[in-house]
């Protein structure tokens, strides 16, 4: 082999060697890029700052275990703060929470009792003290325990893992974007409890009829802010415990008056935009507050008044499900329209619901006197009665309502008995 041939072979070997080295380096560059992109898709884009809030009443024996489990979270400690509101406690719940490292607020209010009031108090305090600077809030019961990975997994996004799951926030704060998508800066919940609607509505029905004309704003205010979130209307367990009385018992007046008003209340609730939550026992007109240690008082169904009330709730729910005007466009402006007297000066409220090709009139008289209403009906035609809360078969005392009401010169004239609600379909 000549020297020239040897040099050629050496040059070829060097080229092959460097080619293999470049291929080796390129392989790991590609692997690194793919791995980084995979990690980016499967890791949160940034770590958020969270607050855990707990409402506790005489929970000295368990509050410490919850807070210790939260302190063991696989999450940066500087991004997680723990807040406890010790609500009307007679034990050392506050001391146990402080020893576990929580910020503790003690509250004593024997009139406004319950978790909703306690949470409202805590969030107001946080706002007043400039501590409402969190990306999100987690609400725990004092007897819960949190897995060490809980917050990190929440940060990944429940919706990404379980797209069919419903996430519903029991939130009494004014925090914006609770039901907005995470990618738009929201918290990503599907629905948010409308605590304002619940409080104002129940307060209105607890008010004596003579004073209700001045309280009409309590029933109209909810629609002023309704478009800001996807709201759910709750009459939950928290409204039938702790000395607050059941829904039926909250109604002003005597025994029969309570049933008349409760029927009108539930008709109003299912007429109002938003999804619905009604706690067990409400459907049979429970008088005794809920007690987790015993079953409902099913013997109430032996009494005609409760049988009739239950029959009304069954009919109400069935018609609701069969009438898309009541739910199809809950969260679109065209699904709701006030008609007349929105302040309820005479106790009469009326609005239209639209959806699924239907138009429905919901009209109410919440006073203890008969009321006349001449309502503007923008689409003409006639009104056909769909449901009357004062029907005798439901326990009502009013006479039979007109099945068809003509619309003449753009108006419909209605006579409404006391404590009455009706649905009409516009034909």
C-alpha positions as CSV (number, residue, x, y, z in Angstrom):
1,X,0.0,0.0,0.0
2,X,1.4,3.4,-1.0
3,X,1.6,6.4,1.3
4,X,-1.2,8.1,-0.7
5,X,-3.5,5.2,-0.3
6,X,-2.9,5.1,3.4
7,X,-3.7,8.8,3.8
8,X,-7.0,8.2,1.8
9,X,-8.0,5.4,4.2
10,X,-7.2,7.4,7.2
11,X,-9.2,10.4,5.9
12,X,-12.2,8.1,5.3
13,X,-11.9,6.6,8.8
14,X,-11.9,10.1,10.3
15,X,-14.9,11.2,8.3
16,X,-16.8,8.1,9.4
17,X,-15.8,8.7,13.1
18,X,-17.0,12.3,13.1
19,X,-20.2,11.4,11.3
20,X,-21.0,8.9,14.0
21,X,-20.2,11.4,16.7
22,X,-22.5,14.0,15.1
23,X,-25.3,11.4,14.8
24,X,-24.8,10.5,18.4
25,X,-25.0,14.1,19.5
26,X,-28.0,14.8,17.3
27,X,-29.9,11.8,18.7
28,X,-29.6,13.2,22.3
29,X,-30.5,16.7,21.2
30,X,-33.8,15.3,19.7
31,X,-34.4,13.2,22.8
32,X,-33.9,16.2,25.0
33,X,-36.3,18.3,23.0
34,X,-39.0,15.7,22.9
35,X,-38.7,15.0,26.6
36,X,-38.9,18.8,27.4
37,X,-42.0,19.2,25.2
38,X,-43.6,16.1,26.9
39,X,-42.8,17.5,30.3
40,X,-44.2,20.9,29.3
41,X,-47.4,19.3,28.4
42,X,-47.6,17.2,31.6
43,X,-46.4,19.8,34.1
44,X,-48.2,23.0,35.2
45,X,-46.9,26.1,33.3
46,X,-46.3,27.7,36.7
47,X,-47.0,27.0,40.3
48,X,-49.9,29.0,41.7
49,X,-50.3,30.5,45.1
50,X,-53.2,29.0,47.0
51,X,-55.1,29.6,50.3
52,X,-56.8,26.8,52.2
53,X,-59.9,28.0,54.2
54,X,-61.6,26.0,56.9
55,X,-64.8,26.8,58.8
56,X,-64.7,24.9,62.1
57,X,-67.2,24.8,64.9
58,X,-66.0,22.8,68.0
59,X,-63.5,20.7,66.0
60,X,-60.6,20.7,68.4
61,X,-60.2,17.0,68.1
62,X,-59.7,16.8,64.3
63,X,-58.6,20.2,63.1
64,X,-55.0,19.6,63.8
65,X,-54.8,16.4,61.7
66,X,-56.3,18.2,58.7
67,X,-53.8,21.1,59.0
68,X,-50.8,18.7,59.5
69,X,-51.9,16.8,56.3
70,X,-51.9,20.1,54.4
71,X,-48.5,21.1,55.8
72,X,-47.2,17.8,54.3
73,X,-48.2,18.8,50.8
74,X,-45.7,18.2,48.1
75,X,-45.9,21.8,47.2
76,X,-43.8,24.9,48.0
77,X,-44.7,26.1,51.5
78,X,-44.4,29.7,50.6
79,X,-47.2,29.2,48.0
80,X,-49.7,27.7,50.5
81,X,-51.4,29.6,53.4
82,X,-53.9,28.0,55.8
83,X,-56.8,30.0,57.3
84,X,-59.3,28.8,59.9
85,X,-62.4,30.6,61.1
86,X,-63.3,29.3,64.5
87,X,-67.1,29.8,64.4
88,X,-69.0,30.2,67.7
89,X,-66.7,27.6,69.3
90,X,-66.9,26.6,72.9
91,X,-63.8,24.4,72.9
92,X,-60.1,25.1,71.9
93,X,-60.5,24.8,68.1
94,X,-58.7,28.1,67.7
95,X,-55.7,27.1,69.8
96,X,-55.4,23.7,68.0
97,X,-55.4,25.5,64.7
98,X,-52.8,28.0,65.7
99,X,-50.5,25.3,67.0
100,X,-50.7,23.6,63.6
101,X,-49.6,26.8,61.9
102,X,-52.8,28.3,60.6
103,X,-53.9,31.9,60.6
104,X,-57.0,31.9,62.9
105,X,-60.0,34.2,63.0
106,X,-62.5,33.7,65.8
107,X,-66.1,34.6,65.2
108,X,-69.0,34.8,67.7
109,X,-72.4,35.6,66.2
110,X,-75.4,33.8,67.6
111,X,-77.8,35.3,65.0
112,X,-76.0,34.6,61.8
113,X,-74.8,31.0,62.3
114,X,-73.5,28.5,59.8
115,X,-70.7,27.8,57.3
116,X,-71.9,30.4,54.8
117,X,-71.8,33.3,57.2
118,X,-68.5,32.1,58.6
119,X,-66.9,31.9,55.1
120,X,-68.3,35.3,54.2
121,X,-66.8,36.7,57.4
122,X,-63.4,35.2,56.6
123,X,-63.2,36.4,53.0
124,X,-64.3,39.9,54.0
125,X,-61.5,40.0,56.6
126,X,-58.9,38.7,54.1
127,X,-60.0,41.5,51.6
128,X,-59.9,44.2,54.3
129,X,-56.4,43.1,55.3
130,X,-55.1,42.9,51.7
131,X,-54.7,39.2,51.8
132,X,-57.0,38.4,48.8
133,X,-54.0,37.9,46.5
134,X,-54.3,34.1,45.8
135,X,-54.7,32.3,42.5
136,X,-57.3,30.0,44.0
137,X,-58.9,28.9,47.3
138,X,-59.5,25.4,48.6
139,X,-62.3,24.8,51.1
140,X,-62.0,21.9,53.5
141,X,-64.2,20.6,56.3
142,X,-62.3,20.2,59.6
143,X,-62.6,16.4,59.6
144,X,-61.0,16.0,56.1
145,X,-57.5,14.7,55.4
146,X,-55.5,15.8,52.3
147,X,-53.2,13.5,50.4
148,X,-49.7,15.0,50.0
149,X,-50.1,15.3,46.2
150,X,-53.5,17.0,46.4
151,X,-52.6,20.5,45.5
152,X,-50.1,19.5,42.8
153,X,-52.6,17.4,41.1
154,X,-55.2,20.1,41.4
155,X,-52.7,22.5,39.7
156,X,-52.5,20.1,36.7
157,X,-56.2,20.6,36.2
158,X,-59.1,18.3,37.0
159,X,-60.7,19.2,33.7
160,X,-57.7,17.9,31.8
161,X,-57.9,14.6,33.5
162,X,-61.7,14.2,33.8
163,X,-63.4,16.3,31.2
164,X,-66.8,14.9,32.1
165,X,-66.5,15.8,35.8
166,X,-68.6,18.7,37.2
167,X,-66.7,21.1,39.4
168,X,-69.1,23.3,41.5
169,X,-67.8,26.0,43.8
170,X,-69.6,26.8,47.0
171,X,-68.2,30.3,47.1
172,X,-69.7,33.4,48.8
173,X,-66.9,35.7,47.7
174,X,-66.9,38.2,44.8
175,X,-63.7,36.6,43.4
176,X,-64.0,37.1,39.6
177,X,-63.8,34.3,37.0
178,X,-64.7,31.4,39.2
179,X,-66.5,29.7,36.3
180,X,-64.2,31.1,33.5
181,X,-61.9,28.6,31.8
182,X,-58.4,28.2,33.3
183,X,-56.8,29.2,30.0
184,X,-58.6,32.5,30.2
185,X,-57.4,33.2,33.7
186,X,-60.4,31.8,35.5
187,X,-60.6,29.0,38.1
188,X,-62.3,26.5,35.8
189,X,-65.4,25.6,37.8
190,X,-68.5,24.6,35.9
191,X,-70.9,26.3,38.3
192,X,-70.8,28.6,41.3
193,X,-73.4,28.7,44.1
194,X,-75.3,31.9,44.0
195,X,-75.2,32.6,47.7
196,X,-76.6,36.1,47.2
197,X,-79.7,34.8,45.5
198,X,-80.3,32.3,48.3
199,X,-79.8,34.8,51.1
200,X,-82.0,37.6,49.5
201,X,-84.8,35.2,48.4
202,X,-85.2,33.6,51.8
203,X,-85.0,37.0,53.5
204,X,-87.8,38.2,51.3
205,X,-90.1,35.3,52.1
206,X,-89.4,35.7,55.8
207,X,-90.6,39.3,55.6
208,X,-94.2,40.1,56.5
209,X,-96.3,40.6,53.4
210,X,-97.1,44.2,54.4
211,X,-93.4,45.0,54.3
212,X,-92.6,43.2,51.0
213,X,-93.4,46.0,48.6
214,X,-90.3,47.8,49.8
215,X,-88.2,44.7,49.6
216,X,-88.7,43.9,45.9
217,X,-85.1,44.6,45.1
218,X,-84.1,41.4,46.9
219,X,-85.7,39.4,44.2
220,X,-84.5,41.4,41.2
221,X,-80.9,42.1,42.2
222,X,-79.6,38.6,41.3
223,X,-80.2,39.3,37.6
224,X,-78.0,42.4,37.8
225,X,-74.9,40.2,38.2
226,X,-76.1,36.9,36.8
227,X,-74.1,37.2,33.6
228,X,-70.8,37.3,35.4
229,X,-70.7,33.6,36.3
230,X,-72.5,30.3,35.5
231,X,-74.6,30.3,38.7
232,X,-76.4,27.5,40.5
233,X,-79.3,28.4,42.8
234,X,-78.8,26.5,46.1
235,X,-81.3,25.7,48.9
236,X,-78.7,23.4,50.5
237,X,-78.2,21.5,53.8
238,X,-76.6,24.6,55.3
239,X,-80.0,26.4,55.1
240,X,-81.9,23.8,57.2
241,X,-79.5,23.4,60.2
242,X,-78.1,25.3,63.2
243,X,-81.3,26.9,64.3
244,X,-82.0,28.6,61.0
245,X,-85.2,26.5,60.4
246,X,-86.2,24.5,57.3
247,X,-87.3,26.1,54.1
248,X,-91.0,25.6,54.8
249,X,-90.6,26.9,58.4
250,X,-88.9,30.0,57.1
251,X,-92.0,31.1,55.3
252,X,-93.8,33.9,57.1
253,X,-97.2,33.3,58.6
254,X,-99.2,30.3,59.9
255,X,-99.4,26.7,58.8
256,X,-101.4,27.0,55.6
257,X,-99.7,30.3,54.6
258,X,-96.3,28.6,54.7
259,X,-97.3,25.9,52.2
260,X,-98.8,28.5,49.8
261,X,-95.7,30.6,49.9
262,X,-93.3,27.6,49.7
263,X,-95.0,26.5,46.5
264,X,-94.7,30.0,45.0
265,X,-91.0,30.1,46.1
266,X,-90.2,26.8,44.4
267,X,-92.0,27.9,41.2
268,X,-90.0,31.1,41.3
269,X,-86.7,29.2,41.9
270,X,-87.3,27.0,38.8
271,X,-88.3,30.0,36.7
272,X,-85.1,31.9,37.5
273,X,-82.1,31.3,35.2
274,X,-79.4,29.0,36.6
275,X,-79.2,25.3,37.6
276,X,-80.9,24.2,40.8
277,X,-79.9,22.5,44.1
278,X,-82.6,21.5,46.6
279,X,-81.7,19.6,49.7
280,X,-83.5,16.4,50.7
281,X,-86.6,16.8,52.8
282,X,-87.5,20.1,51.2
283,X,-89.7,18.3,48.7
284,X,-92.0,16.9,51.4
285,X,-92.3,20.1,53.5
286,X,-90.0,19.1,56.3
287,X,-90.6,21.1,59.5
288,X,-87.8,19.6,61.6
289,X,-84.2,20.7,60.9
290,X,-81.9,18.2,59.2
291,X,-80.1,15.9,61.6
292,X,-77.5,13.6,60.1
293,X,-78.0,11.0,62.9
294,X,-81.6,10.2,61.9
295,X,-83.7,9.8,58.8
296,X,-86.2,12.2,57.4
297,X,-89.7,12.4,58.9
298,X,-91.4,10.3,56.2
299,X,-94.5,10.0,58.3
300,X,-95.3,13.6,57.2
301,X,-96.5,12.0,54.0
302,X,-99.5,10.7,56.0
303,X,-100.8,14.3,56.1
304,X,-102.8,15.7,53.2
305,X,-100.9,19.1,53.2
306,X,-97.6,17.3,52.8
307,X,-99.0,14.9,50.2
308,X,-100.2,17.8,48.1
309,X,-96.9,19.7,48.5
310,X,-95.0,16.6,47.4
311,X,-97.3,16.2,44.4
312,X,-96.7,19.9,43.5
313,X,-92.9,19.4,43.6
314,X,-93.1,16.3,41.4
315,X,-95.2,18.1,38.8
316,X,-93.0,21.2,39.0
317,X,-89.8,19.1,38.3
318,X,-91.4,17.1,35.5
319,X,-92.7,20.2,33.7
320,X,-89.3,21.9,34.2
321,X,-87.5,19.1,32.5
322,X,-90.0,19.0,29.6
323,X,-89.8,22.7,29.0
324,X,-86.6,23.9,27.4
325,X,-87.5,27.6,27.7
326,X,-86.7,27.1,31.4
327,X,-83.2,25.9,31.0
328,X,-82.0,25.9,27.4
329,X,-80.6,29.5,27.5
330,X,-79.9,29.8,31.2
331,X,-76.6,31.7,30.5
332,X,-77.5,33.7,27.4
333,X,-79.1,37.2,27.7
334,X,-81.9,36.3,25.2
335,X,-83.1,33.6,27.7
336,X,-84.5,36.1,30.2
337,X,-86.5,39.3,29.9
338,X,-88.2,41.4,32.7
339,X,-91.8,42.4,31.7
340,X,-93.2,44.7,34.3
341,X,-92.9,46.0,37.8
342,X,-89.3,44.6,38.4
343,X,-89.1,46.3,41.8
344,X,-92.2,44.4,43.0
345,X,-93.9,47.5,44.5
346,X,-97.2,45.6,44.5
347,X,-95.7,42.2,45.1
348,X,-96.1,41.2,41.4
349,X,-93.1,40.0,39.4
350,X,-93.2,38.9,35.8
351,X,-90.6,37.8,33.2
352,X,-90.2,35.8,30.0
353,X,-88.0,32.8,29.6
354,X,-87.0,31.7,26.0
355,X,-85.3,28.7,24.7
356,X,-85.7,25.7,22.4
357,X,-88.2,27.5,20.3
358,X,-90.5,28.3,23.3
359,X,-91.5,31.4,25.1
360,X,-92.7,31.1,28.7
361,X,-94.3,33.7,31.0
362,X,-93.6,33.4,34.7
363,X,-95.7,35.6,36.8
364,X,-96.0,35.8,40.6
365,X,-98.0,37.5,43.4
366,X,-96.1,37.2,46.6
367,X,-98.5,39.3,48.8
368,X,-101.4,38.2,50.9
369,X,-104.0,40.0,48.7
370,X,-105.3,39.4,45.2
371,X,-103.5,41.3,42.5
372,X,-104.4,42.5,39.0
373,X,-101.6,42.6,36.4
374,X,-101.7,44.0,32.8
375,X,-98.5,42.7,31.3
376,X,-97.0,43.7,28.0
377,X,-96.5,40.6,25.8
378,X,-94.1,41.6,23.0
379,X,-94.9,38.7,20.7
380,X,-98.7,38.8,20.7
381,X,-100.8,35.6,20.4
382,X,-102.3,34.0,23.5
383,X,-101.2,32.5,26.8
384,X,-101.9,28.9,27.7
385,X,-101.6,27.9,31.3
386,X,-98.9,25.4,32.0
387,X,-98.8,25.3,35.9
388,X,-100.6,27.1,38.7
389,X,-99.1,26.8,42.2
390,X,-102.5,27.7,43.7
391,X,-104.3,24.8,42.1
392,X,-106.6,22.9,44.6
393,X,-104.9,19.6,43.9
394,X,-101.6,21.1,45.2
395,X,-103.3,22.5,48.4
396,X,-104.2,25.8,47.0
397,X,-107.4,27.7,47.8
398,X,-107.7,29.9,44.7
399,X,-110.4,29.2,42.1
400,X,-109.5,27.5,38.8
401,X,-107.3,29.7,36.7
402,X,-108.2,30.6,33.1
403,X,-106.6,28.0,30.8
404,X,-106.2,30.5,27.9
405,X,-105.6,34.2,28.2
406,X,-105.9,36.4,25.1
407,X,-103.2,39.0,24.3
408,X,-105.1,42.1,23.1
409,X,-103.2,45.2,21.9
410,X,-100.0,43.7,23.1
411,X,-101.2,43.2,26.7
412,X,-102.5,40.3,28.8
413,X,-104.7,40.9,31.8
414,X,-104.3,38.5,34.7
415,X,-105.9,38.2,38.1
416,X,-103.5,36.5,40.6
417,X,-104.7,35.1,44.0
418,X,-102.5,35.7,47.1
419,X,-99.2,33.8,47.3
420,X,-99.5,32.5,43.7
421,X,-97.1,31.7,40.9
422,X,-98.0,30.6,37.3
423,X,-96.4,29.5,34.1
424,X,-97.9,30.3,30.7
425,X,-96.7,29.2,27.3
426,X,-97.0,32.0,24.7
427,X,-98.7,30.6,21.6
